[in-house]
Amino acid sequence: MKKYNWAILGCGWIAEIFASDLKTLDNAVLYAAASRNIDKANRFAKDFGFQKAFGSYEEMLKDENVDIVYIASPHSFHCEHTILSLKHKKAVLCEKAFAINSKEVEKMIKTSKEENAFLMEAFWTRLVPTFQKVLSIIESKELGGLKVVQSDFMFRAPYNEKSRLYDLNLGGGALLDIGIYPVFTALQTLGNPENVVANVIKSPTGSDQHIDVIFEYNEDRRAYLRAGFMNDAPNFSIFHFEKGTVQISREMNSPILVKTEEGIQELQEDDGPGFGYYFEAAHVMECLDNGCIESPILTNQFSLHLIQTLDEIRRKINVVYPNHD
Ligand SMILES: NC(=O)c1ccc[n+]([C@@H]2O[C@H](COP(=O)([O-])OP(=O)(O)OC[C@H]3O[C@@H](n4cnc5c(N)ncnc54)[C@H](OP(=O)(O)O)[C@@H]3O)[C@@H](O)[C@H]2O)c1
C-alpha cells in the first residue's frame, strides 16, 4: 500500500477535526502542519502527531516530501493557497467553499491542469455512505421521480463583527459557510435549476446572516433551501418522490427514513466512528493511486457549477466581497 505524506495549511478549527480523522487512515502519514505562527504549528503538530511543523505556508510547500496539502484557511485565501500549492506540484484537497467566486475556481482548475497536479474540493458529504445511499435511491427510481428537495443548515452564531462568519473580507456569511450544503444537495439530486429565487436577512457588516432560496426546475420540480446563523434547527434534507419521501439528518450515522404507503422503513449506513472526513481523505489517496488529477466522483466541473450557482444567489441577495468581485 502506497503511503502519502499529508500537510495541513492553516491550523484552525476544521483542521483539527480533519487531522483527527486523517489519523485513522493506514496510508496517510501525518507529516507536516503549517501555520503563520510557528508556536501554533508546533502545538498543532504535537497535539495531532505530525512529524514536522512550519511557521510559514511557503516553507512547508518547499518540502519535497509533502505529497498532499489540505487547505483549511478562510474561503478568501483558498484560491491563492491552492495555486501556490499546485505550483509546488502538490496534490490539493481544498476546503469548501472552493473559493470566493467562479473566476477564482476557474483559475484553480486551469492551474491544476497546467501543473498536472491533483485538485479536489473538500466536499466531504459527497463521499459519506448515507448520502451515497440517497443518490442510489434516486438513480434506482424505486420511489419514482424526485420532485421536491427541502434542505436546511442553520445554527445559532450570535453577531460578532470580528468572527470569520461575519467578516466579508474573509468571505463570511451564511451562503459560503453553510448555505453551500443545501445548494450542493439540490445540485447533486435535482441538477442545475432553471431559475433561482433568493431572499436575505443581512447582518450589520452587510453579510448574509440568513438566506431562503428556491430553485425552480421544469415539470414543477423545486428545491427549498435555507441557511443561517440566527437559530438552531433540526437540519434535515427531505427528498419528496412520486411514491414516497426520504429523510436524512446532518447528524452522522443517523438512519435514513423512507416513508411510503406501506409505512416507514429505517435504513442504516455505516458512516464510520469519526466526523466523516475519513471518506474524502481516503478518496483523494485512491485517486492518486490511480494517477488521476481530479476525482471522477466529485469533479472540478461540478465544483465550478456549485460556485457559479453561489455567485448567482449572491447577485440576487446583493452581497459583495471587497477586493474579490
Ligand atoms: N468541511 C467542513 O465541515 C468545514 C467546517 C468548518 C469550516 N470549513 C471550512 O474551512 C475553512 C476554515 O474554517 P475554520 O472554521 O477552520 O476557520 P478558522 O478556525 O478561523 O481557521 C482558519 C485558519 O486559516 C488560517 N488563516 C490564514 N490566513 C488567515 C487570515 N487572514 N485570517 C484568519 N485565518 C487565516 C489560520 O491558520 P494559521 O493561523 O495556523 O495560519 C486560521 O487558523 C473555511 O473555508 C470553512 O468554510 C469546513
The ligand as an SDF file (V2000), in Angstrom:
LIG
                    3D

 48 52  0  0  0  0  0  0  0  0999 V2000
  -15.7850   20.7250    5.8680 N   0  0  0  0  0  0  0  0  0  0  0  0
  -16.3580   21.2140    6.9340 C   0  0  0  0  0  0  0  0  0  0  0  0
  -17.1740   20.5810    7.5870 O   0  0  0  0  0  0  0  0  0  0  0  0
  -15.9690   22.5900    7.4020 C   0  0  0  0  0  0  0  0  0  0  0  0
  -16.3040   23.0070    8.6840 C   0  0  0  0  0  0  0  0  0  0  0  0
  -15.8510   24.2540    9.1050 C   0  0  0  0  0  0  0  0  0  0  0  0
  -15.1310   25.0530    8.2500 C   0  0  0  0  0  0  0  0  0  0  0  0
  -14.8450   24.6270    6.9880 N   0  0  0  0  0  0  0  0  0  0  0  0
  -14.0950   25.4820    6.0550 C   0  0  0  0  0  0  0  0  0  0  0  0
  -12.7400   25.5240    6.4610 O   0  0  0  0  0  0  0  0  0  0  0  0
  -12.1990   26.8210    6.2900 C   0  0  0  0  0  0  0  0  0  0  0  0
  -11.6330   27.2920    7.6390 C   0  0  0  0  0  0  0  0  0  0  0  0
  -12.6770   27.3470    8.5790 O   0  0  0  0  0  0  0  0  0  0  0  0
  -12.4090   27.2960   10.1730 P   0  0  0  0  0  0  0  0  0  0  0  0
  -13.7330   27.3090   10.8190 O   0  0  0  0  0  0  0  0  0  0  0  0
  -11.4540   26.2040   10.4910 O   0  0  0  0  0  0  0  0  0  0  0  0
  -11.7240   28.7220   10.3770 O   0  0  0  0  0  0  0  0  0  0  0  0
  -10.6550   29.1460   11.4800 P   0  0  0  0  0  0  0  0  0  0  0  0
  -10.8090   28.3530   12.7190 O   0  0  0  0  0  0  0  0  0  0  0  0
  -10.7190   30.6150   11.5340 O   0  0  0  0  0  0  0  0  0  0  0  0
   -9.2730   28.6950   10.8200 O   0  0  0  0  0  0  0  0  0  0  0  0
   -8.7990   29.2360    9.6330 C   0  0  0  0  0  0  0  0  0  0  0  0
   -7.2700   29.2070    9.6470 C   0  0  0  0  0  0  0  0  0  0  0  0
   -6.8220   29.8270    8.4470 O   0  0  0  0  0  0  0  0  0  0  0  0
   -5.5610   30.4030    8.6560 C   0  0  0  0  0  0  0  0  0  0  0  0
   -5.5310   31.7680    8.0910 N   0  0  0  0  0  0  0  0  0  0  0  0
   -4.7310   32.1860    7.0870 C   0  0  0  0  0  0  0  0  0  0  0  0
   -4.9250   33.4760    6.8250 N   0  0  0  0  0  0  0  0  0  0  0  0
   -5.8630   33.9180    7.6820 C   0  0  0  0  0  0  0  0  0  0  0  0
   -6.4600   35.1910    7.9240 C   0  0  0  0  0  0  0  0  0  0  0  0
   -6.1070   36.2890    7.2320 N   0  0  0  0  0  0  0  0  0  0  0  0
   -7.4060   35.2870    8.8820 N   0  0  0  0  0  0  0  0  0  0  0  0
   -7.7600   34.2110    9.5950 C   0  0  0  0  0  0  0  0  0  0  0  0
   -7.2040   32.9710    9.4150 N   0  0  0  0  0  0  0  0  0  0  0  0
   -6.2600   32.8360    8.4860 C   0  0  0  0  0  0  0  0  0  0  0  0
   -5.3150   30.4210   10.1680 C   0  0  0  0  0  0  0  0  0  0  0  0
   -4.3730   29.4060   10.4190 O   0  0  0  0  0  0  0  0  0  0  0  0
   -2.8930   29.7470   10.9590 P   0  0  0  0  0  0  0  0  0  0  0  0
   -3.0950   30.8590   11.9790 O   0  0  0  0  0  0  0  0  0  0  0  0
   -2.4950   28.4620   11.5510 O   0  0  0  0  0  0  0  0  0  0  0  0
   -2.0650   30.1720    9.8020 O   0  0  0  0  0  0  0  0  0  0  0  0
   -6.6480   30.0330   10.7680 C   0  0  0  0  0  0  0  0  0  0  0  0
   -6.4950   29.2870   11.9460 O   0  0  0  0  0  0  0  0  0  0  0  0
  -13.3430   27.6900    5.7570 C   0  0  0  0  0  0  0  0  0  0  0  0
  -13.2080   27.8290    4.3580 O   0  0  0  0  0  0  0  0  0  0  0  0
  -14.6060   26.9060    6.0870 C   0  0  0  0  0  0  0  0  0  0  0  0
  -15.6500   27.0270    5.1410 O   0  0  0  0  0  0  0  0  0  0  0  0
  -15.2510   23.4110    6.5590 C   0  0  0  0  0  0  0  0  0  0  0  0
  1  2  1  0
  2  3  2  0
  2  4  1  0
  4  5  1  0
  4 48  2  0
  5  6  2  0
  6  7  1  0
  7  8  2  0
  8  9  1  0
  8 48  1  0
  9 10  1  0
  9 46  1  0
 10 11  1  0
 11 12  1  0
 11 44  1  0
 12 13  1  0
 13 14  1  0
 14 15  2  0
 14 16  1  0
 14 17  1  0
 17 18  1  0
 18 19  2  0
 18 20  1  0
 18 21  1  0
 21 22  1  0
 22 23  1  0
 23 24  1  0
 23 42  1  0
 24 25  1  0
 25 26  1  0
 25 36  1  0
 26 27  1  0
 26 35  1  0
 27 28  2  0
 28 29  1  0
 29 30  1  0
 29 35  2  0
 30 31  1  0
 30 32  2  0
 32 33  1  0
 33 34  2  0
 34 35  1  0
 36 37  1  0
 36 42  1  0
 37 38  1  0
 38 39  2  0
 38 40  1  0
 38 41  1  0
 42 43  1  0
 44 45  1  0
 44 46  1  0
 46 47  1  0
M  CHG  2   8   1  16  -1
M  END
$$$$
